[in-house]
Amino acid sequence: MTATTRRARLVTALAVVPLLALAACAGAQAGTDDAAAPLDDTSAKAEAVGLEISTSPEQNRVRSTEAADAIALLPAAIAERGVLKVATSAGGSAPLTFLADDEKTPIGNETDIAQLVADALGLELQLEVRAWADWPLALQSQDVDAVISNVTVTEERKELYDFSSYRNDQLGWIVGTDGDVESITEPADIAGLKVAVGSGTNQEKILLAWNEENIAKGLDPIDGGEPEYFENLSDALLALQSGRLDAYVGPNASLAFTAASSPQDFRVAGTLNGGWPLTAQIAVATLKGTDLAPAVTAALEHVFEDGTYAQVLERWGLQDESIDKPETNPPGLPKTS
């Protein structure tokens, strides 16, 4: 790909919500005779779901203003440095985080949220791309100040990290349209299926819990007895297309985007909260003891109030995952025994 800006056709923002909701909630296929967009053609996929997305590294991000109350809470070292170092992963797909045309610049909803936080704190944003599994080490080594990368709040993580919530954690089950899976809404629906997931994620814990519940009830375990593991959604999608997988569970934002833009190949067969059987939230993670979380939460409160938070979620079609207000260290998923 080139670094030239590729912009999808502008469609009214009102068209985004119904189409994404259709894919996410009902798993229905949108009728179209057009060939499916290539899996790596984000602009074409965005056009199909009614979003205008630039895949250029030069992002015209939504910007906020400085919040004096948030700036007053900043740790002195960060305030003096004048830079907020934020780690994010780019191994996923739109609309959360993915690489721009230059194949090195992370863009997406998470990077836009990072920009808003930095704006409200009066700091320059410095983004660093890290593998998702490496975010705890990035914080513990203090290479970065914060992680904004679809991280779920858990009680276990709260022992080492602080959290400032900004989005609901919604998961989805994506399947191939040529497969036999009709819907996935409960553990029994995955009995005997070949299912994939990302390693070290909360969705992996849920998948394993569902599998154990089925075995305890005398139902078939998932095919092979354990999940297949994929770190990149694109690899899982290829496996679904080839029939090597029956289903993949992951962040619904990316799965709904994929299903709505390639309805000939994929559909979302069901959704669930990432805290199943409880509810969970996505949050900015900071290292406990750095005292940065109160400033980040205050920055988020500012962008919630000035409307820029809503603008970012609308830009990426994630309005359905918005929360009413940010919190510092909200209740997290309980520890597993």
C-alpha positions as CSV (number, residue, x, y, z in Angstrom):
1,M,0.0,0.0,0.0
2,T,1.0,3.6,-0.5
3,A,1.0,6.4,2.0
4,T,-1.6,8.3,-0.1
5,T,-4.7,9.1,1.7
6,R,-7.6,6.8,0.8
7,R,-11.0,8.2,1.8
8,A,-14.1,6.1,1.6
9,R,-17.3,7.7,0.2
10,L,-19.0,10.0,2.7
11,V,-22.3,8.5,4.0
12,T,-24.5,10.1,6.6
13,A,-23.5,9.1,10.2
14,L,-27.0,8.0,10.8
15,A,-26.5,5.0,8.5
16,V,-23.7,3.7,10.6
17,V,-25.6,2.7,13.7
18,P,-28.3,0.6,12.1
19,L,-25.9,-1.3,9.9
20,L,-23.5,-2.1,12.7
21,A,-26.3,-3.0,15.0
22,L,-27.7,-5.3,12.4
23,A,-24.5,-7.2,12.2
24,A,-23.8,-7.2,15.9
25,C,-27.2,-8.0,17.3
26,A,-29.0,-10.1,14.8
27,G,-26.2,-11.6,12.7
28,A,-28.2,-10.8,9.6
29,Q,-26.6,-10.5,6.2
30,A,-27.0,-7.3,4.3
31,G,-28.1,-8.0,0.8
32,T,-25.5,-7.1,-1.9
33,D,-24.2,-8.6,-5.1
34,D,-20.8,-6.8,-4.8
35,A,-17.7,-8.9,-4.2
36,A,-16.5,-8.8,-0.6
37,A,-13.8,-6.3,0.2
38,P,-10.3,-7.7,0.5
39,L,-9.6,-8.5,4.2
40,D,-6.8,-5.9,4.4
41,D,-8.6,-3.1,2.5
42,T,-9.8,-1.0,5.4
43,S,-11.1,1.9,3.3
44,A,-13.3,-0.3,1.2
45,K,-14.6,-2.1,4.3
46,A,-15.3,1.3,5.9
47,E,-17.2,2.4,2.8
48,A,-19.4,-0.7,3.0
49,V,-20.5,0.1,6.5
50,G,-21.1,3.8,5.9
51,L,-18.0,5.2,7.6
52,E,-15.5,7.7,6.3
53,I,-12.1,6.5,7.3
54,S,-8.7,7.8,6.2
55,T,-6.0,5.2,6.4
56,S,-3.3,7.8,6.0
57,P,-0.8,8.2,8.9
58,E,-1.8,11.9,8.8
59,Q,-5.0,11.5,10.8
60,N,-7.4,14.5,11.1
61,R,-8.2,13.4,14.7
62,V,-10.9,15.0,16.8
63,R,-9.2,17.3,19.3
64,S,-10.2,18.6,22.7
65,T,-9.0,21.4,24.9
66,E,-7.0,21.6,28.1
67,A,-8.7,20.9,31.4
68,A,-7.2,22.8,34.3
69,D,-8.6,20.5,36.9
70,A,-7.1,17.4,35.2
71,I,-3.7,19.2,34.6
72,A,-3.6,20.0,38.3
73,L,-3.7,16.3,39.1
74,L,-0.7,15.4,36.9
75,P,2.3,13.8,38.6
76,A,5.1,16.4,38.5
77,A,7.5,14.3,36.4
78,I,5.0,13.9,33.6
79,A,3.9,17.6,33.8
80,E,7.5,18.7,33.5
81,R,8.2,16.4,30.6
82,G,5.2,17.7,28.7
83,V,4.7,14.4,26.9
84,L,2.2,11.5,27.6
85,K,3.7,8.2,26.5
86,V,0.9,5.8,25.5
87,A,1.2,2.2,24.4
88,T,-1.3,0.7,22.0
89,S,-1.3,-2.5,19.9
90,A,-1.8,-2.5,16.2
91,G,-2.2,-6.2,15.5
92,G,-5.9,-6.0,15.4
93,S,-8.2,-4.4,12.9
94,A,-10.5,-1.5,12.4
95,P,-12.1,0.2,14.2
96,L,-10.0,-0.3,17.4
97,T,-6.4,-0.1,16.4
98,F,-4.6,-0.9,13.1
99,L,-1.7,0.3,11.1
100,A,-2.0,3.2,8.6
101,D,-0.8,3.0,5.0
102,D,2.8,3.5,6.1
103,E,2.5,0.2,8.0
104,K,3.9,1.7,11.1
105,T,1.6,4.4,12.4
106,P,-1.2,3.1,14.7
107,I,-4.7,4.6,14.0
108,G,-8.2,3.8,15.2
109,N,-10.6,4.5,18.1
110,E,-8.0,3.7,20.8
111,T,-5.4,6.1,19.4
112,D,-8.1,8.8,19.1
113,I,-9.0,8.4,22.7
114,A,-5.3,8.7,23.6
115,Q,-5.2,12.0,21.7
116,L,-8.2,13.3,23.6
117,V,-6.6,12.4,27.0
118,A,-3.3,14.1,26.0
119,D,-5.2,17.2,24.9
120,A,-7.1,17.5,28.1
121,L,-3.9,17.1,30.1
122,G,-2.1,19.7,28.0
123,L,0.5,17.2,26.9
124,E,2.0,16.1,23.6
125,L,1.0,12.6,22.7
126,Q,3.7,10.0,22.0
127,L,2.2,6.7,20.8
128,E,4.2,3.5,21.0
129,V,3.2,0.3,19.3
130,R,3.5,-2.8,21.5
131,A,2.1,-6.3,21.2
132,W,-1.1,-6.6,23.2
133,A,0.4,-9.3,25.5
134,D,3.3,-6.9,26.3
135,W,1.3,-4.1,27.8
136,P,1.8,-5.1,31.4
137,L,5.6,-5.1,30.9
138,A,5.5,-1.8,29.2
139,L,3.8,-0.2,32.3
140,Q,5.9,-2.1,34.8
141,S,9.2,-1.0,33.2
142,Q,7.7,2.5,33.0
143,D,8.6,2.7,29.3
144,V,5.1,4.2,28.9
145,D,2.8,6.2,31.1
146,A,-0.4,4.6,30.0
147,V,-1.9,1.8,27.9
148,I,-5.0,2.4,25.7
149,S,-5.5,-0.8,23.9
150,N,-8.9,-2.4,24.6
151,V,-7.9,-3.5,28.2
152,T,-10.6,-4.8,30.4
153,V,-10.8,-3.9,34.1
154,T,-10.3,-7.0,36.4
155,E,-9.7,-7.3,40.1
156,E,-6.5,-9.2,39.5
157,R,-5.1,-6.5,37.3
158,K,-6.1,-3.8,39.8
159,E,-3.5,-5.2,42.2
160,L,-0.8,-3.8,39.9
161,Y,-2.5,-1.2,37.7
162,D,-5.0,1.6,38.0
163,F,-7.8,2.1,35.5
164,S,-9.8,4.9,34.1
165,S,-12.9,3.5,32.2
166,Y,-14.1,4.9,28.9
167,R,-16.0,2.1,27.0
168,N,-18.1,-1.0,27.5
169,D,-16.5,-4.3,26.9
170,Q,-18.6,-6.1,24.2
171,L,-17.5,-9.4,22.7
172,G,-18.9,-11.2,19.6
173,W,-18.8,-14.5,17.9
174,I,-18.0,-14.3,14.2
175,V,-18.7,-17.2,11.8
176,G,-18.5,-17.9,8.1
177,T,-21.7,-17.6,6.1
178,D,-21.0,-21.0,4.5
179,G,-20.8,-22.7,7.9
180,D,-23.5,-24.6,9.8
181,V,-23.5,-22.4,12.9
182,E,-26.8,-20.5,13.3
183,S,-26.3,-18.6,16.6
184,I,-24.1,-18.6,19.6
185,T,-25.8,-17.3,22.8
186,E,-25.0,-19.9,25.4
187,P,-22.3,-22.5,26.2
188,A,-24.2,-25.3,24.6
189,D,-24.0,-23.6,21.2
190,I,-20.2,-24.1,21.0
191,A,-20.3,-27.9,21.9
192,G,-18.3,-29.8,19.3
193,L,-17.3,-26.7,17.3
194,K,-13.7,-25.7,16.4
195,V,-13.4,-22.3,18.0
196,A,-10.5,-19.8,18.1
197,V,-9.6,-17.0,20.4
198,G,-6.7,-14.7,21.3
199,S,-4.3,-15.9,24.0
200,G,-4.3,-14.2,27.3
201,T,-7.6,-12.4,26.8
202,N,-10.8,-12.3,28.8
203,Q,-12.6,-13.9,25.9
204,E,-10.2,-16.8,26.3
205,K,-11.3,-17.2,29.9
206,I,-14.9,-17.1,28.9
207,L,-14.4,-19.6,26.2
208,L,-12.6,-22.0,28.5
209,A,-15.3,-21.5,31.1
210,W,-18.0,-22.3,28.6
211,N,-16.2,-25.4,27.5
212,E,-15.8,-26.7,31.1
213,E,-19.5,-26.1,31.7
214,N,-20.4,-28.2,28.7
215,I,-18.1,-31.0,29.8
216,A,-19.6,-30.9,33.3
217,K,-23.1,-31.2,31.7
218,G,-22.1,-34.2,29.6
219,L,-22.0,-32.2,26.3
220,D,-19.2,-32.4,23.7
221,P,-16.2,-30.3,24.4
222,I,-15.0,-27.9,21.7
223,D,-13.4,-29.7,18.8
224,G,-9.9,-30.8,19.7
225,G,-10.6,-30.2,23.4
226,E,-9.0,-26.8,23.5
227,P,-9.3,-23.6,21.4
228,E,-7.3,-22.6,18.4
229,Y,-5.2,-19.5,19.1
230,F,-4.9,-16.6,16.7
231,E,-3.2,-13.3,17.6
232,N,-4.4,-11.5,14.4
233,L,-8.0,-11.3,13.4
234,S,-7.1,-11.5,9.7
235,D,-5.6,-14.9,10.3
236,A,-8.7,-16.1,12.0
237,L,-10.9,-14.8,9.2
238,L,-8.9,-16.7,6.6
239,A,-9.4,-19.8,8.7
240,L,-13.1,-19.2,8.9
241,Q,-13.2,-18.8,5.1
242,S,-11.4,-22.0,4.5
243,G,-13.6,-24.0,6.8
244,R,-10.7,-24.7,9.3
245,L,-12.7,-22.9,12.0
246,D,-16.3,-22.8,13.0
247,A,-16.2,-19.6,15.1
248,Y,-13.9,-17.0,16.5
249,V,-14.7,-14.9,19.7
250,G,-13.2,-11.4,20.0
251,P,-14.0,-7.7,20.5
252,N,-17.3,-7.1,18.9
253,A,-16.3,-3.7,17.5
254,S,-13.9,-5.3,15.0
255,L,-16.1,-8.3,14.3
256,A,-19.2,-6.2,13.6
257,F,-17.2,-4.0,11.3
258,T,-15.9,-7.1,9.4
259,A,-19.3,-8.7,9.2
260,A,-21.1,-5.6,8.0
261,S,-18.5,-4.9,5.4
262,S,-18.1,-8.5,4.1
263,P,-21.6,-10.0,4.6
264,Q,-21.1,-12.5,1.9
265,D,-18.4,-14.2,4.0
266,F,-19.0,-13.4,7.6
267,R,-21.7,-12.7,10.2
268,V,-21.8,-12.2,13.9
269,A,-23.7,-15.1,15.4
270,G,-24.1,-13.6,18.9
271,T,-22.7,-11.1,21.4
272,L,-22.0,-11.1,25.1
273,N,-20.4,-8.7,27.6
274,G,-16.7,-9.2,28.1
275,G,-17.3,-9.7,31.8
276,W,-19.7,-12.7,31.4
277,P,-21.6,-13.6,33.5
278,L,-21.0,-10.1,34.9
279,T,-20.4,-6.8,33.1
280,A,-17.0,-5.3,32.3
281,Q,-15.5,-2.0,31.1
282,I,-12.6,-1.1,28.9
283,A,-10.2,1.4,30.5
284,V,-6.9,3.3,30.3
285,A,-4.4,1.4,32.3
286,T,-1.7,3.1,34.4
287,L,0.9,1.7,36.8
288,K,-0.3,1.7,40.4
289,G,1.8,4.0,42.5
290,T,2.4,6.6,39.8
291,D,-0.8,8.4,40.8
292,L,-1.6,9.2,37.1
293,A,-5.1,7.6,37.1
294,P,-7.0,10.5,38.8
295,A,-5.6,12.9,36.2
296,V,-6.6,10.6,33.3
297,T,-10.1,10.1,34.7
298,A,-10.5,13.9,35.1
299,A,-9.3,14.3,31.5
300,L,-11.9,11.7,30.3
301,E,-14.6,13.6,32.3
302,H,-13.6,16.7,30.4
303,V,-13.9,15.1,26.9
304,F,-17.2,13.4,27.9
305,E,-18.6,16.8,28.8
306,D,-17.3,18.7,25.8
307,G,-18.7,16.2,23.3
308,T,-15.4,15.1,21.8
309,Y,-15.6,11.6,23.3
310,A,-18.9,11.1,21.5
311,Q,-17.5,12.4,18.3
312,V,-14.6,9.9,18.4
313,L,-17.0,6.9,19.0
314,E,-19.2,8.1,16.2
315,R,-16.3,8.4,13.9
316,W,-15.5,4.7,14.3
317,G,-19.1,3.5,14.6
318,L,-18.8,2.6,18.3
319,Q,-21.7,4.6,19.8
320,D,-23.3,1.5,21.2
321,E,-20.3,0.9,23.4
322,S,-20.3,4.3,25.1
323,I,-20.6,4.6,28.9
324,D,-22.3,7.4,30.9
325,K,-19.2,8.6,32.7
326,P,-15.6,7.5,33.4
327,E,-14.5,6.1,36.7
328,T,-11.2,5.5,38.4
329,N,-10.9,1.8,39.3
330,P,-14.5,0.7,38.7
331,P,-15.5,-2.8,39.8
332,G,-13.6,-5.3,37.8
333,L,-14.0,-8.9,36.9
334,P,-13.5,-11.1,39.9
335,K,-10.5,-13.3,40.3
336,T,-10.8,-16.8,39.0
337,S,-10.1,-19.5,41.6
